[in-house]
Amino acid sequence: MSYIVEAIGPRTIDSAYPLARACGYARTLGEWRAFCQSLASAPLRDEAGGDNGERAVVARDPQGYVKGLCVYSIKEHSPYGRLLDVPIFVVASAADAEGVATELAAVLLSKCDWSVCSGIRFWPIGPDSWKRRQTPEAIGRTDHRLFMRPLPSAAEMGRTFS
């Protein structure tokens, strides 16, 4: 099965909300909508190393159902250096969780390569992580559950999640 991975937008904000809510990231649909609308105004990362706001992507199946959600940003971190920071990585597919994870991982790998990041850091699921994701103390921590150096292929990254 193939998936369409795209930036979250007006057609997918509401359908991605159950994934965000199930993990404790958004209490209300209004809160989720406000967060997603703030993404549109966040600055884009430029090749010169300019600022980068948060971004969100969804993975949709051919019928249009959201099967995965990922929120990421680029952060400077010691000792890792520049890294792709991922506070949300949620897959909601009983039939093809590995396929959805692989498609989302391919996007993250591409962003990691393009931005010359040392790796990808995944935060543990929980409302505390969501609330602290922008605080300097939490960004500087090294005890998050998973830090991955870029692997040769997105498929290899996808297998990591299975």
C-alpha positions as CSV (number, residue, x, y, z in Angstrom):
1,M,0.0,0.0,0.0
2,S,1.3,3.4,-0.8
3,Y,0.6,6.5,1.3
4,I,0.6,10.2,0.5
5,V,2.8,12.1,2.9
6,E,2.1,15.8,2.9
7,A,2.2,18.9,5.1
8,I,-0.8,19.1,7.3
9,G,-3.4,21.4,5.9
10,P,-7.0,22.4,6.0
11,R,-8.2,19.1,4.7
12,T,-6.2,17.0,7.2
13,I,-6.1,19.1,10.4
14,D,-9.4,17.8,11.8
15,S,-8.8,14.2,10.8
16,A,-5.3,14.2,12.4
17,Y,-6.7,15.5,15.7
18,P,-7.6,12.0,17.0
19,L,-4.0,10.9,16.7
20,A,-2.7,13.9,18.5
21,R,-5.4,13.7,21.2
22,A,-4.9,9.9,21.8
23,C,-1.3,10.6,22.7
24,G,-2.2,13.5,25.0
25,Y,-0.8,16.3,22.7
26,A,-4.0,18.3,22.3
27,R,-6.8,18.4,24.7
28,T,-9.3,20.1,22.4
29,L,-9.9,20.3,18.7
30,G,-9.6,24.1,19.0
31,E,-6.2,23.8,20.6
32,W,-5.1,21.5,17.8
33,R,-6.4,23.8,15.1
34,A,-4.6,26.7,16.7
35,F,-1.4,24.8,16.8
36,C,-1.7,23.7,13.2
37,Q,-2.6,27.2,12.0
38,S,0.6,28.5,13.7
39,L,2.6,26.2,11.6
40,A,1.8,28.1,8.4
41,S,3.3,31.3,9.8
42,A,6.4,29.6,11.2
43,P,9.7,30.5,9.3
44,L,11.2,28.0,6.9
45,R,14.7,26.8,7.4
46,D,17.0,28.3,4.8
47,E,20.2,26.8,3.5
48,A,22.2,29.4,5.4
49,G,21.0,27.9,8.7
50,G,18.2,30.4,9.4
51,D,15.5,29.8,12.0
52,N,13.1,26.9,11.7
53,G,9.7,26.6,13.1
54,E,7.8,23.4,13.7
55,R,6.4,21.5,10.8
56,A,3.8,18.7,10.7
57,V,3.2,16.1,8.1
58,V,0.5,13.4,7.8
59,A,0.4,10.1,5.9
60,R,-2.9,9.4,4.2
61,D,-4.0,6.1,2.6
62,P,-5.4,6.1,-0.9
63,Q,-9.0,6.6,0.5
64,G,-7.8,9.8,2.3
65,Y,-7.7,8.5,5.9
66,V,-4.9,9.9,8.0
67,K,-2.8,6.9,9.2
68,G,0.2,8.8,10.6
69,L,1.2,12.1,12.0
70,C,4.6,13.6,12.6
71,V,5.7,17.0,14.0
72,Y,9.4,18.0,13.7
73,S,11.7,20.9,13.8
74,I,15.5,21.5,13.5
75,K,17.3,22.3,16.8
76,E,20.8,23.0,17.7
77,H,21.9,20.6,20.5
78,S,25.0,19.9,22.4
79,P,26.6,17.3,22.0
80,Y,24.6,16.2,18.9
81,G,24.9,19.5,17.0
82,R,22.1,20.2,14.5
83,L,19.4,17.6,14.8
84,L,15.9,16.9,13.6
85,D,13.7,17.0,16.7
86,V,10.5,14.9,16.6
87,P,8.1,15.4,19.5
88,I,5.3,13.6,17.7
89,F,5.5,10.4,15.6
90,V,2.3,8.5,15.6
91,V,1.1,5.7,13.4
92,A,-2.5,4.5,13.5
93,S,-2.7,1.5,11.2
94,A,-3.5,-2.0,12.4
95,A,-3.0,-3.4,8.9
96,D,0.3,-1.6,7.8
97,A,2.0,0.2,10.7
98,E,5.4,-0.6,9.2
99,G,4.4,0.9,5.8
100,V,3.1,4.1,7.4
101,A,6.2,4.4,9.6
102,T,8.5,3.9,6.6
103,E,6.8,6.6,4.6
104,L,7.0,9.1,7.4
105,A,10.6,8.1,8.1
106,A,11.5,8.7,4.5
107,V,10.3,12.3,4.9
108,L,12.3,12.7,8.1
109,L,15.4,11.2,6.4
110,S,15.1,13.6,3.5
111,K,14.7,16.6,5.9
112,C,17.7,15.4,8.0
113,D,19.9,15.1,4.9
114,W,18.8,18.4,3.4
115,S,19.4,20.2,6.6
116,V,22.7,18.5,7.3
117,C,21.6,17.2,10.7
118,S,23.6,14.7,12.8
119,G,20.5,12.6,13.4
120,I,16.8,12.4,14.4
121,R,15.7,12.5,18.0
122,F,12.3,11.1,18.8
123,W,10.6,12.2,22.0
124,P,8.6,9.7,24.2
125,I,4.8,9.9,23.8
126,G,3.1,11.9,26.6
127,P,1.5,15.2,27.4
128,D,4.6,16.3,29.4
129,S,6.8,15.9,26.3
130,W,4.4,18.0,24.3
131,K,4.3,20.8,26.8
132,R,8.1,20.9,27.3
133,R,9.1,20.5,23.6
134,Q,10.1,24.1,23.2
135,T,11.8,24.7,26.5
136,P,15.6,25.0,26.4
137,E,16.0,22.6,29.3
138,A,14.1,19.8,27.5
139,I,15.7,20.5,24.1
140,G,19.2,20.2,25.8
141,R,18.4,16.8,27.4
142,T,20.2,13.7,26.1
143,D,18.0,11.1,27.8
144,H,15.2,11.0,25.2
145,R,14.3,7.4,24.3
146,L,15.6,7.3,20.7
147,F,18.3,9.1,18.8
148,M,19.0,7.8,15.4
149,R,21.9,8.6,13.2
150,P,20.8,8.8,9.5
151,L,20.7,5.3,8.0
152,P,21.3,4.5,4.4
153,S,17.7,4.2,3.5
154,A,14.2,5.1,4.7
155,A,13.2,1.4,4.6
156,E,15.9,0.7,7.2
157,M,14.6,3.5,9.3
158,G,11.0,2.1,8.9
159,R,12.1,-1.3,10.1
160,T,13.4,0.3,13.3
161,F,9.8,1.2,14.2
162,S,8.4,-2.3,13.6
